[in-house]
Amino acid sequence: MKTLPIALLLTATMSIAAPPVPKFTAQDLDTKIEIGYGLAIADVDGDGKPDILLADKKQFVWYRNPGKRGVAWEKFVLAENLTEHDNVCIAARDIDGSGKCSIAVGAEWNPGDTVNSGAVFYLIPPADRTQKWEAVKFPSVEPTTHRMKWVRRGNNEHAKPRYDLVVVPLHGRGNKNGEGEGVKVIAYQKPANPRDEWKSEVLSDDMHATHNLHVMPDPKKQPFEAILIGGKEGLTVGEAKAELGGFRHEIDHRKYSPPLKGMGELRAGWLSADKLFLATIEPMHGNELAIYPQTPLQPGTPGPERTVLDSTLEDGHALACGDVLGLGRDQIVVGWRAMQKKGAKVGIKMFVPDEQGEKWTQHLIDDNTMACEDLLLADLDGDGKLDIIAAGRATKNVKIYWNER
């Protein structure tokens, strides 16, 4: 393991031009949320513009994209008060080619109860999608439902894309202090009538205390996607083929010296068409932003090189990779919420790599106005530039950071 000092900006005397300095204009989308557990980006109403969805404490809501900057986004409630405990996650994606997203949500958030907590619902839309949606509860799920994504697993019998709902709990059933049963990562297959039983299968159960997952197109251009799952013991990677198989433990934190403390957030980014890196926040709710060079979907070494870009995060909890600056290689955007240190600053940073991914330049995007619980990247206004969307827990806000590069 090595620790990399933050690189200084390239000077004008060097032959290689410095990358552009990121510039954003912030817009408050909502200043009265309760927690803002999770975000999703999808077209809810079929108007061709990406909308913003939020899992808040007791409500699941969406904000309609007005199509231009500086205009208020109208807020609509999808569902509310579904369970006794909090909501925790939301997944939204067009899974049937209709131009409108399907939505699933997770609730009954009680991480201390590893037996009876957790709930998963599929939301059935009304004719007018601005009205409340019908919530269909799954009869049986794993406890501590925590994260979920719609994942393409190939095609169905009619040669149409098949998308399953992949749900990742925080703990295994009956797990105490991170010990006991492994976390069962479950894929649910949507039936023709979503009120009927959803077939399910276990994709992975080799880790304890899994915190997040990342879904990405398979680099080999297959009709299925890859799933990366981070947790206590490191990283599990698998190809989400309809025929189950191929999931493996790729980065084992127990094989480092001293052993690392597990992964919280994780995302994959690209330095070039064939050069992949993994970005992580470590440990869960941790202080370190780390990167690992990866060969796409090939078994890793027992301890691939780990580089720490930042060790000053206070309760890191949000992460994204994307080419925000239009460099032809991805940057890392990281947010932290400082729940455990009273008076500590919160915010968002961006890290920009050089062409080889060896030196990374740090930029502060938000200085103490966003206690970041979650963040995403998306082109919200169709200008070809990725914007940042973030939800803040203690700051009780949702903000768009419009890309002005």
N, C-alpha and C positions, 0 to 999 in steps of 0.2 A: 504494500500500500504506500502511496505517496500523497503528500499534501502540496497542492499547487497554489502559489501566491496569485492573487488577482492581477492580471496583466494590466500594464499601463496602456493608455491609448497610443496608437502608433503615431509617430511624429511626422511632420511634413517633410523631413529630410530623408525619410526612407523611400525606397523605390516602390513599395507596395502601398496603394492608397488605403487610407483608414476607412473602415466600414462606417456607414452613416450612423449618427447618433440618434437613437430612437426618440421620437417626439409624439406625445399623446395629448389629446384634449379630453378631460374627464366630464362625463355627464351622469348625474344622479338619476337612476331609473326608479328607485324606491328607497325611502329613508325610514320606513316604519316596519321592517320585517322583524321577526322575533329571533330566529337563529340562522336560517339560510343554510341548511345542511348540505344541499347538493343542487347543481345546475345541470340543465340539458339545453341543447340548441337543436331545433327542428321546425319545420313548417307545420303549424297546427291547423291553420284554416285553408291551406291550399292556394294562397295568393302568390306563391313563388318566392316569398321572402322568409328568411330564417327568423323564427320567433325565439324568445327566451323562456324557459320553464324553470321553476324553482320548487324544491321540497323545503317548505318551512315547517315550523314546529307543529302546527295543527292543520295547516292548509297546504294543498298542492295548487300552484297557480301558474298562469302563463301571461306574458306580456307581448302584446301584438306589435309587430314591427311596422312603424308608420311609413317606412321607405325613405326617410331622409333624416339627417342629423338635427339635433337641437329641438326636436319635437317630442312631446310626452308620449310614452308608450302606455296604451290602455291595459289595465290589469283585469284578468278574469280568474275566477276560482274554478278549478277543475273538480276538486273534492275536498272535504274537510271533516275533521273529527272522526276519522275512520276507526281509530283504536284508542284505548285508554292512555297509552304512552305516546311519545312523539313519533312523527314521521321521520324518515332518515334518508331516503334515496328516490331517484326517479330516472326512468329510461324512456327515451322518445326517439323514434326512427320510422321512416316510411318503409314498411316491411312488405307492402303488397303492390307497390307501383302506382298508388292512387294519387300521389302528390301531397298526401296528408299523412301526418305521423300517427303511429300507434303508440300508446302510452301504458307503461306499467309502473307501479310505485311500491315502495317498501315502508313499513311502519312498525308499530309496537316495539319501539327502540328501547331496550332495557339491557345494556351490555352485561350487567351483573347477574342476569338470569340466563343461564346457558341450557335451560331445559324447556321453558314455556314461553319465552319471548319470541318476537319476530312475526311478521305478517307480510304477505305479498298479495297485491291486487292488480287485476287488469281493468283498465278504465274503458268503458264502452261509450263512444261519443253520441250525443244527441244530434238531431239534424242541424241545429244551430250550435256550433262548437263553442260559442261564448257562454253557453249555459253549463250547468253542472253535469258531469259525466257519471254514468252508472259504475259503481265499484264492485267488481266480482272478486270475492276473496278465494284464494287457493285454500283447499281444505287442510293441506298438510305441507309444512315447510320446515326447514332447519331453523333452530333458534338463532338469535342475534343477527337477523337479516341486516346487511350493512351496505352493500354496493350491488348494482345490477346494470347490465347492458344488453341490448339486442345485438346478436352476433350472427353473421351469415355462416351457415354450415354446409354450403353447397346448394344443390337444387332439389326440389321435391319430385314426386312421380310425374308431374306435369311439366318438368323442365323449367319451372319458375324458381326464383331464388327462395331458399328456405332460411328463415331467421328464427333462432331460438332465443328465449329469454334466459340469460346466464346470471345466476344470483350467487353472490359471495357473502357468506356470513363472516362475522368477526371471529367467533370462537367455534370450536367443535362442540357437539352435544355433550353436556355434562362436564365440559372442560373447566378446570380450576387452576388459576395461576398459570395459564398457558400450557397446562399438561393434561393429558387424557386423549380423547378421540381427536383425530385430525379434522380439519375443517372440510366439510363436504361442499364442493363447488357444484351446483346443480344447474343443468340445462333443462328448461321447460319448453316443450313443443306446442305451439298454438294450434288448437283444433279448429275445424271449420266453424263450429259454434263456440265462441270463447267462454260460454257459460258451462260447457261440458268439461270433463276432466282433461287436464293437461298432462300428457305423458312426460316423464322426467327420467333423467339419468345422471349419475355422478361422473363428472369430468375429471376431478382431482380430489385427493384427500390426504396429501402428503405433508401438509404444513399445519401449524397451529397459529392462531391469532393472525389471520390474513387481513390486510387493511384495505387494499385496493387492487383493481385490475385495469389493464389497458388492452384495447382491441385495435388491431391494425390489419390492413390488407396483407395477404400472404405475398411476400416478395417474389415468389415464383409464379405469380399471376394465376393462382388457382382460384376456383370459385368459392373458396371458403376463406375465413380469416384466421389470424393467429391471436391467441390470448396469452397475455403475460400477467401473472398473479404474484403479488409481493406480500411477504409476511415474515413471521418470526424467524424462520430458517433461511430466508433468502428469496429466491425466484423460481417459480415453476413456469415453464413455457410449453405451449401445445398448439397444434394445428386443429382448428375446430371443424374437422371433417364430420359428415353425417355418420360415418362409420367410426365409432369411438376408438380412440387409441392415439398414442404418440405424445402424451403429456409426460414431461420429465422435469426433474429438478436440475436447473441449469447453473444457478449460482448458489452455493451452499455457504452461508456465513459461518458455519462451524469450522470450516477449513481454513479460515484466516487466523493469523496469530498476532494479537489476541483475537478470539472470536468476535465478530461484529454483532451488533444488537438487533439485527433485523431491519426490514424495509417497511416504510409507511407508504407514501405516495411513490408511484413509478410511472414513467412515460418513455416511449422510444422516440428517437430522433434520427435524422439522416445528415451526415456530412457530405455525402455524395450518393450517387445511384446505387453504389455497392458497399457503402461504409456506414454501418449502423452504430448508434450508441444508446445506452440505457441511462436515463437520469433518475435519481431516487432521492427521497428525503429519508434520512436515517437518524436514529431508529424511528419507530412510530411516534408521531408528534415530536419529531426530533429537531436537532439544531444543525445538522449537516446536509448540504447538498452535494451529492456524489455522482460521478459518471463512471460507466464501464464500457469499454469498447466491445462490440459484439460482431460476430459473423452471422448474418441472418439465418435464424432457425437451424443452426448447427450446434452440436453439443459443445459447451464451453470447457475451458480448462478447470481444474479443481479450484483455482482461485484467480480469476482473471483480474488484470490490473484495475485497481480502484483509485480514482483521483478525486480528492475533496476540493470542490470549488469554493465552498463557503461553510464556515463552522459557527456562524453567529446568528443563525435563525433562532427565534424564540417561538417554539411550538409550530414548526413548519407543517402546513396542512393542505397546500394546494400547489399543483404542478402542471405545466403544459410544455410541449415542444412544437415548434412550427417556424416557418420562414417568415417571420413578421417583417423583416427588413428587406426582403427580396434579394437575398444574397446567393441563392442557390444552395444554401445549407441552413439547417435549423438552428434556432436559438432556444434557450430555456427561459421560461417565465416561472417564478416561484413566489408563493405568498405564505405569510405566517400570521398567526393570530394572538400569540402571547397570552394564553389563558392562565399559565402557571406562574407568571412573573408580573406582579402588580406594578403598574407604571411603565413597563417596557413598551417601546415603540412597536407598532405593527406596520405592515405594508407589503409592497410587491417589488421584486427586482427582476431584471433581465440580464442574462449572461450570453455574450456574443462570441462565437469561436472564430479563430483564424481559419484559413483554408484547410489546414491539416488537423484541426481540432485539438491542437496542443496548447494554445493560449486562449484564455477566455477573458473578455472585458466585461466588467460589471457596470450596470446602470440602475439607478433607483427610479422606479416608475411611480410608486405611491409612497409618500412619506407620512405615515401615521394617521391616514383617514380610512384605511381598509383593514380590519381585523380578519384576514382572509381565511374563510372556511373552505371555499372552492373557487376555482377559476377555469375558464375555457377560452379557446381562441376560435374566432369565426369572422368571416367577412360579412358584416351585417348590412352594409350599404351598397354592395356590389361594385366597389371600386377596385377590386383585385387585391386589397390589402387586408391582412388579418388584424382584427381588433381584439382587445382583451375584455372579457366579461367576468366580473368577480362579485362574490357575495360575502358580506362581513358579519361575523357573529356578534362580537361585543359592540361593533359600530352600527349594527342593525341596518345595513344598507346593501343595495345592489347597484353597481356602477358599470358603465361602459367607458372604456378608455379608447377613444377613436384614434386610429393610426394616422398620423400626419406626416409620415416619412416622404 
